[in-house]
Amino acid sequence: MRSACVGAVYLMALGAGGRDVQALTPGPSPSETVHCVDGGRGEPSTEAKTESGFLPTLSPRSRGERFARERVVAKQPGEGLCFTTAELPPLRFTFTSTHMGTEWRITLFAADKAAAEKAKTAAFDRVAALDRTMTDYDPKSELVRLCVANDTAPGKPIAVGDDLFRVLAHAQEVSAECDGAFDITVGPLVKLWRAARKSKQLPDAKELAAAKELVDYKLLTLDAKAKTVALKKAGMRLDLGGIGKGFAADEAMAVLKASGVTSALIAASGDITVSDAPPDKDAWVVEIAPIGKGEPARYVKLKNASVSTSGDLFQFVEIGNVRYSHVLDPKTGLGLTGRRSATVIASPGWRADAMTKAASVLSPEQAVKWIEKQTDAAAYIVVKAAGDAKPVATESERFKQFVAEE
């Protein structure tokens, strides 16, 4: 709540009279709080005579982000200035932090900076904890330890924590729906492709064939009751890069909500998750990155949903005059060729994240047909052939309901 002194000083600067304010409309409602400044000295008073009415005013914006709604209430002449303060609209705050190899951004609305700082710290802490669990870069992570343990006893069920089990279960759900177009057992192929992108040479054919033998989501089985994971072959490696950020965004949003933040946007590279719309708005407006520089962007309106985009605008490699995306096809073991951008709107975030990877691998027609079967999901896929060919867009019927006016 805005202090009486600050409000009184501003009102007096506007020439509100300071002592005797002429009534314009009836006095404050019972739900409002009355603040008084005696004799213009800036000392709060607990008594106020409100029968004279109020003067509607607006305090200055705080860094262009909010208005305080205040009412001036006249006391008897010579008795000082009083005003009431209705509930203030929340302030907008934006915070950034690096996790999972990319910058995360949280934009939220809160009553004050202290509340915003507390909420964002808890949310980023949650993301950091999940990163330590799901990363395949850290040999100490729970994910890597699971895979290494399986090498000594392939197929033996291994108990895992709740977070890891849930994200694995989510991944398997999507893999079954798209018949493996999205597959977290792709780890051995990811290792080869990372080396290929670095050296700009395609993987050795024998190594690629051996790695592909270890990739199949059906080789991973889960026991929900026992919370165990079984990998059927030694050498299998899991990679959660195609679902981890969406899952972590969901968890971070849950933390924000538990902290009292009901309107927020969480962005992690191509994955965005939002809760309720910003104050006085009907939705968050999110830009979909174009397939190439100079191409027009699209905008979607979202609330309590997620949007994820995968493409090769920034992450690609050229090997032998062929442009390869960072997105792998689990069937070939190589990065996707040709220019493509796939956007999926869905809820929760982990579903949008994983579905956009599958939509990138499938043909646009297959992807749209599959996504149309999902409740409340929508897709927008753009493909650009080589040379000067114009991009060709394919979108699901449901996508139209999310499009913002451009």
N, C-alpha and C positions, 0 to 999 in steps of 0.2 A: 504493500500500500504506500502511496506517495505521501511524503511527510507534509505536515501542515505548513511548516516554515517555507519549504520550497514552493509549494503551491501559492502561498500568500504573496511571496516576493514577486512571482511571475504575474499574478493578477494585478498587483499594484503597478507593475511596470506597464501593464496594458492600460492603465488609467481607470481601473475599476473603482476608484474612490478611496480605497483603503479603510475607511471608517463607516461610511453610510452608503450602502448600495441600494439603489432603487429596485423595488420588486418588479419582476417581469412576469412570473408565473407562480403557482402555488409552491409551498415549501417542500422539503425533501421527503422522500418516501421512507417508511419505517425500515426498509432494507438497506438504506444508505447510512454511512457513518458521517457524523458531523465533526468537523475540525474547526477550531477557533484560534485566532491570534489576538490577544488582548492588546488594545491600544497601539497595534502595529509594532509591538516589541518582539514578536516572534515567539511568545511563550504560549504553549498549548493550554487550553482551558477545557474543562469538562462540561461547562454549561453554555448553552446557546439558545437564543430565542429565534425560532424559525418562522414565526408568523408573517414576517415580511416577504418571504419568498426566496427566489434564487435567480442567479444570472448564469446561464450556460456558457462555459468557456472551454477551450482546448489548450492544454499545455503544449510546449514545444515537443517535437519528435525527439526520441532518444536515438541518435545516429540514424535517423530516417526510418525507424522501425516500428514505432507505436505512438498512439495518442493516449493521454490520460484523460478520462472524462471527469470533470469536476464541476460542482455547482457552488456558486457563492451564495451564502445565506446572510442577509443583513441582520445585524444586531441593532439595538437602540443606538441613536447617534452618540458618538463618542465612546462606544464600548468596544470598538475594534472590528476585525473582519472575521467572518466564519465561512466555511465552505464544506460541502460534502464530497466524498469520492466514491463513485460507483466502482464496481469490479473492473480492474484494468485488463485490457487484452494482453495476451502473452507476448513476450519478446521473441524474436527470431535469433538463433545462434547457429553458427557453423563451425565444426571442428574437423581436423584431419589427423590421421595417424597411419603409419605404414604397417601393414600386416599381409601375410600370404604373398609377399613379393610385389605388392601394389599399394597405391595410396587408397585409404578408406576415407570417406567423407560422411559425416553425420550432420544433417541440418534438422534442427528441432525447435519447437516452441515451448517456452517455459516461463514461469512467473518472474524469475530473476536469474542473474548469472550464477549464483551459488547453486540453485536447483539444477541449472543446465550443466554446470561443471560436474556435479555429482552423478547425474544420469549418464553423461557421455563417458566418464571415467569407468563406470561400471560396465557400460556396453563395450567399450574397447577392451577392457580386461577380459570380458567373455570371449571376444574374437581371438585375443592372444592365446587364451587357454585352449580354444579349439584348434588353433594353428599348431600348437605344440602337440596335440593329439593326432591331427590328420596329415601333417606334412610328410612327404617322402624324401625330403632333403636332410632331415635330422635322424641319425641312426638311433637316437634315444626316444623318438616319438613312438606312441603306442602302435601306430600303423606299421611302421618298419619293424618293430619288435615282433609283431604278429607274424609278418611274412618270414622273418628270419627263423623264428621258432618252428614254423611249419617245415622248413628245410630239413630239420632233423627227424621229423615224424610226420611225413605228408599225410593229409587226410584226418589227422587226429583233431577233434574239436578243442578249440582254445577259447577260454573265457576272456571276454573283453568288457570294457567299461560301457556305461549306458550311452554316452555320446557317440562313441565309435560304432556301437551296434546299430543305433538309430540311423546314422548316415549311410551305413552299409545296406541296411534294409530299404531305405529310400532309393538308393542306387539300383538295387536289384529289382525293385518294383518298376522303375522306368525301363530297365534293360529288357524285362519280360514283355512289356507293352510294345517296344519297338524292335523286338527280335534281335537285340544285340547291337543296334546302331549306336547305342551308348553303352559302354562297357568299362567298368572300373578295373577289370583284370588286365587292362592294356599296359600295365607297368613295364614289362620287358620291352615292348615296342617303343614306349615313351623314352626309355633309356637310350635305345639305338637312335631314335629320331633327334634327341637333344644333341647327340654327338654329330649327327649328320648336319644339323643346322649350323653347328660350330665349325665343322671342317668344310662345309659346302660340298660334301660327297655323299652319295646315297649309301645306305648300309650294305654290307656284304650280303650277298644272296643267301649263303648258308646260315649266317647269323640271323638274318631276317626270318628264314623258314623255321629255325629252332625257336625263336621268340614267339612266333605265331602259334606254335604248338602249346604254349602256356596261356594263351588268351582265349577265354570263353567264360562268359558270366555263369554258365551252368556248372563250371568247375568249382564255384563258390557256393557253399550251403550254410544256412543260418538256422539256429535253434532259438526261437524267440523265448521259450520258457527257461532254458538254461543260460541264455545270453552267450552262446558260443558260436565260433566261426570255424569252418573247416575248409581248407584249400586242398584240393585233391592231388596236386602235383608239386613236387619240390621245385623251387626256382620261381614259383609264381610271385608276382609283385602287384600290389594294388596301387592305383593312382586316383586320388579324389579331386584332381584339379578341375574336373568338369562339373562338380556338384558342391564342392567344399565352401566356396564363397557364398553361394545361395543359402546353404544350410547355416553358415555362421551369421549371415544377415538376419535370418529368421530368429536366431537365438538372441542376437543383439537387440532386435526390435522387442522381443519379449522382455528383456531387461529394462528397456526404456519405458515400456508400459507399466512394469512393476514399480518404476520410479515415479510414476504419475505423468509421464509424457505420452500424450495420446496422438499428437500430430508430429510426424517425423519422416525423414527420407534418409535412407542409408544407401550409399553408392560405393561399389567396389569394382573398379574397372568397368566391364560391360554388364554388371549385375546391379540392379536397383530395386530396392524394396521400400514401400511406403505404407504408412498407417493412415489415420484419418487425414482429411484434407486440411490445408492451412486455414487459419482463422479467416472468415469472410470469403473463402473460396470454396468451389464445389469439387475441386480435385487438384492433384499435383500435375503439372504439365512437364512431360519428359521428352527430350529430343532423342530420336533414333538416328544414330550416326549414319551418314550416307555411305554407299559402297565405295565411293572414290571422291577425291578432292574435286570440288566444283559441282558435284551433284547436289540436287536439292535434298534437304532433310525432311523427315516426317516428325510429327509430334503426336503424342498420345496423352490422354487424361486418365489418371489412375488414383485410386484410393483403396487402401487395404488390399494391395496386390503387388506383384513383382513383374519386372520386365528384364529380359536378358538378351543380349545381342552377341553373336559370334561372327567373326569375319576375319579377313586378312588385310584390312586396311593398314594396320601397323605391324602385325606380327606375321612375317612370311620370310621365305628364303628362296633364292633362285639358284637352281642347280641344273647345269646343262641346258640353259635357256628355258627352263620350265619353272614357273612360279608355284611354290608349295606353301600351303597354309600351315599355321601352327596346330590346327585341328587335325587330329589323326583319324583315319578310317580304320577301325579295328579289324576289318577284313583284309585290307591290303598291307597294313602296317606302315603306310606312308602318309604324309600330309596331303590334304585335299588339294587338287589342282583346279585351276579356273577360278575366276573371281566370284565370290558368293558372300552374302551377308544374310544371316538368319536371325530373326527376332521373334521371341515367344513371350507372350503375356500369360501369366498363370499365377496360382497361389497354392502353396507357399513358395518362397524363394528358391528352395532346393529343387522344386519341380520345374520352375522356369529355367533355372540354370542347366539342369540335365537335359531338358527337352530341346533347348536350343542347340546343344551339341548333336543330338540325334537328327534334328531338322537340317543341320548342316551336311550330314552324311547322306541322308536319304535324298531322293530326287524331290524337287519342290512339290510335285503332284502327290508323291507318297507321304511327304511330311504334312501337307495340308489335310489330306484324307485322314491321317492318324490323329492329328491335333483336333480336328472337328469332332472326333469321338469323345474328347476329354471335356469334362464339365468346366465351363468358364475359361477355357484356354483359347488363345488366338495366336495366329502366326502371320508374319510378313517376311517374305523371302525375296531377295533380289539377286539375280544372276547376270553377270556381264561376260560376254564372250570376248575373245581376244581381239585386239585391234580397236577400231573406232566404233564397234557395234554398241548400240544403245542398251542400257540395262533393262532387263525384263523382270517385272515384279509379279509375284504371285501371293495372294493373301487369302486367309480363311474368311468365311462369311462373317464370323463373329468379330473379326478385327475392326470392322467398320464402326462398331459401337464405342471403340476406344479412341478413335481419331479425333484430335483437337483441330479446331479451325486454324488454318494456316494464314 
